[in-house]
Structures are given as C-alpha cells and as structure tokens.
Amino acid sequence: MAIDRDSVLNAAVGVLSRQPNAAMDEIARAAGVSRATLHRLFPGRDALVREVGALALRRFAQALDDARIDEGDAVAAVRRLVDAVIPLSQLCAFLTGESKLYEDTGISEAWDRLDARVRALFLRGQQEGAFRIELPAAWLSEAFLDLVAGVGWAVQDGRLAPRDSAHALAELFLGGATRRSAP
C-alpha cells in the first residue's frame, strides 16, 4: 500500500500546530503510519518540520494568487483573501508557532515574500483610504496572519465552528482595520 505523503503532512500539521514539541511517535500515530514509515518518508523531525513549512508556504502562495489580492477594492480583496486562507488556518497556526522554521533561509525568505504581498495589500488599502493609516501596514499584515492562526487553533479546539470561521475572521479584522469617518 502506497503512503500518501500529503496525508502524512496534513496529520503532522494537526499535531504540530498545537504541540510544537510533539514526538515522532505522536505524529506517526496521528498519520496512521508506523514510526518506521514516518522515518522512511522524513529522515528526522527537523526534515518533517521543514517539509510541512514548505508545504504551508506553497499553499499560502497559491491562496494569495487565488484571492487576486492585487485586484480591485482593497476591502473586497481582504474578503477574498479570508476565503482563500481559511482552509489553511491550521497551516498558518503551524507557521506562526514553529520558530525553528525561520532558521531555514529558504523558508524564511519565502515567508517574507508572502508577508510582503499581504503588507502591500494593506498599504494599498491605506492609500485608497479604506484602512486606518495610524496602524502600519506591516502591523496589519502581522495581525491578520495571527488572526488566521487563531482561527486554526479555535476550530481545532472546537471553540469556533468551521462554517463560521471566515465570517468571524473577516468581521473581526475589518472591524478594527477599516477607516471610519470622523464623528
């Protein structure tokens, strides 16, 4: 029987996003494979963590492309981005919680490129007058990505229903980031 590498990686995300120090035994059990099989696929924990990180970054890059964040009204682009990243919220939780990833230059540079794209969306929204200008675009990007991670944890722990997660994220974020007229 062939082992589906992506299934193993997805199971690893589920474990590692909540237990960054989880042992390979726990990850293998969650993936439904033996520890030996897990080690055949990934020579060690660091290799597994890097592979999950690389997968997460590829999927996030695709989500940014799918959301067409460079097109149209910035608020509408954020809503499209929310819809595109909600299915990846556990991956975002993993990315924001796994500090060892940023020791890998390639992963760190890929994260910086993705963050720059999100930051550019918020800067464009500020220039259009849609987003608050007293909040730096870099902070808006960081806050947005941290909220995506929070959705991942909340859904995983049963504190937020998956069907409510996109609405919850969009309304909470946009409620704080959207520029308001002076009273």
C-alpha positions in Angstrom: 0.0 0.0 0.0 1.4 3.4 -1.0 1.6 6.0 1.6 0.2 9.4 0.7 2.9 11.9 1.7 0.4 14.8 1.8 -1.9 12.9 4.2 1.1 12.4 6.5 2.0 16.1 6.2 -1.6 17.1 6.9 -1.7 14.9 10.0 1.6 16.4 11.1 0.1 19.9 10.9 -2.8 18.9 13.1 -0.4 17.7 15.8 2.4 20.2 15.4 0.2 23.3 15.3 -1.0 22.6 18.9 2.0 20.6 20.2 5.2 22.0 18.6 7.3 19.6 20.6 5.3 16.5 19.7 7.4 13.4 19.3 7.6 11.5 16.0 5.6 8.7 17.6 2.7 11.0 18.2 2.9 12.3 14.6 3.1 8.8 13.2 0.1 7.7 15.3 -2.0 10.8 14.1 -1.0 10.0 10.5 -1.9 6.3 10.8 1.6 5.1 9.9 4.3 3.4 11.9 7.2 5.4 13.2 9.5 3.5 10.8 7.3 4.5 7.9 7.4 8.1 9.1 11.2 8.0 9.3 11.4 6.5 5.8 9.4 9.5 4.5 11.2 12.1 6.6 14.7 11.2 8.0 14.1 13.2 11.2 11.8 15.6 13.0 13.6 18.6 11.5 13.1 17.3 8.0 9.4 16.8 8.7 9.0 20.3 10.1 10.8 21.9 7.1 8.7 19.9 4.7 5.4 20.9 6.5 6.7 24.5 6.4 7.5 24.4 2.7 4.1 22.9 2.0 2.3 25.6 4.0 4.2 28.3 2.2 3.4 26.8 -1.2 -0.3 26.6 -0.3 -0.3 30.2 1.1 1.3 31.5 -2.1 -1.4 29.7 -4.1 -4.1 31.2 -1.8 -2.8 34.7 -2.4 -2.8 34.1 -6.1 -6.3 32.6 -6.0 -7.6 35.6 -3.9 -6.3 38.0 -6.6 -5.2 40.4 -3.8 -3.7 42.9 -6.3 -7.1 43.4 -8.0 -10.0 45.7 -7.2 -11.1 47.3 -4.0 -8.7 46.5 -1.0 -11.6 45.6 1.3 -13.0 43.2 -1.2 -9.5 41.8 -1.8 -9.2 41.1 2.0 -12.6 39.3 1.9 -11.3 37.1 -1.0 -8.1 36.6 1.0 -10.1 35.4 4.0 -12.0 32.9 1.9 -8.8 31.6 0.4 -6.8 31.3 3.6 -9.5 29.9 6.0 -8.9 26.3 4.7 -5.2 26.9 5.5 -5.7 28.3 9.0 -4.1 25.2 10.7 -1.1 25.6 8.4 -0.9 29.2 9.4 -1.1 28.2 13.1 1.9 25.9 12.5 3.9 28.6 10.6 3.4 31.2 13.3 4.2 28.7 16.1 7.2 26.9 14.8 10.2 29.1 15.3 12.7 26.5 14.0 11.4 27.2 10.5 12.9 30.6 10.4 16.4 29.1 10.9 16.0 27.8 7.3 16.9 30.7 5.0 14.7 29.4 2.1 11.6 29.2 4.3 12.3 32.5 6.0 12.7 34.2 2.6 9.5 32.6 1.3 7.6 33.8 4.3 9.0 37.3 3.9 7.8 37.3 0.2 4.3 36.2 1.3 4.2 38.7 4.1 5.3 41.5 1.7 2.4 40.7 -0.6 -0.1 40.9 2.3 1.5 44.0 3.6 1.3 45.6 0.1 -2.5 44.9 0.1 -2.9 46.8 3.4 -0.7 49.6 2.2 -2.8 49.9 -1.0 -5.9 49.9 1.2 -4.4 52.7 3.3 -3.6 54.7 0.2 -7.2 54.2 -1.1 -8.5 55.5 2.3 -10.0 52.1 3.2 -7.8 51.2 6.1 -6.6 53.1 9.1 -3.4 55.0 8.4 -2.2 55.2 12.0 -1.7 51.4 12.0 1.4 50.4 10.0 0.7 48.1 7.0 3.3 45.7 8.5 1.3 45.5 11.7 -1.9 45.0 9.8 -0.3 42.1 7.9 1.0 40.6 11.1 -2.3 41.0 12.9 -4.2 39.4 10.0 -1.9 36.4 9.8 -2.0 35.9 13.6 -5.8 36.0 13.4 -5.8 33.4 10.7 -3.6 31.2 13.0 -6.0 31.9 15.9 -8.9 30.6 13.7 -6.9 27.5 13.1 -6.5 26.8 16.8 -10.1 27.8 17.6 -11.5 25.5 15.0 -9.2 22.6 16.0 -10.2 23.0 19.7 -13.9 23.3 18.9 -14.2 26.9 20.1 -15.2 28.1 16.6 -17.3 26.2 14.1 -15.6 25.8 10.7 -18.6 27.2 8.9 -18.4 30.4 11.0 -14.7 30.9 10.7 -14.5 33.0 7.5 -17.2 35.4 8.8 -15.6 35.6 12.2 -12.2 36.4 10.8 -13.4 39.0 8.2 -15.6 40.8 10.6 -13.2 41.0 13.5 -10.2 42.0 11.3 -12.1 44.5 9.1 -13.9 45.9 12.2 -10.6 47.0 13.6 -8.7 47.8 10.4 -11.3 49.8 8.4 -11.0 53.5 8.4 -14.0 55.3 9.8 -15.2 58.8 9.2 -14.6 61.3 12.0 -17.7 61.8 14.2 
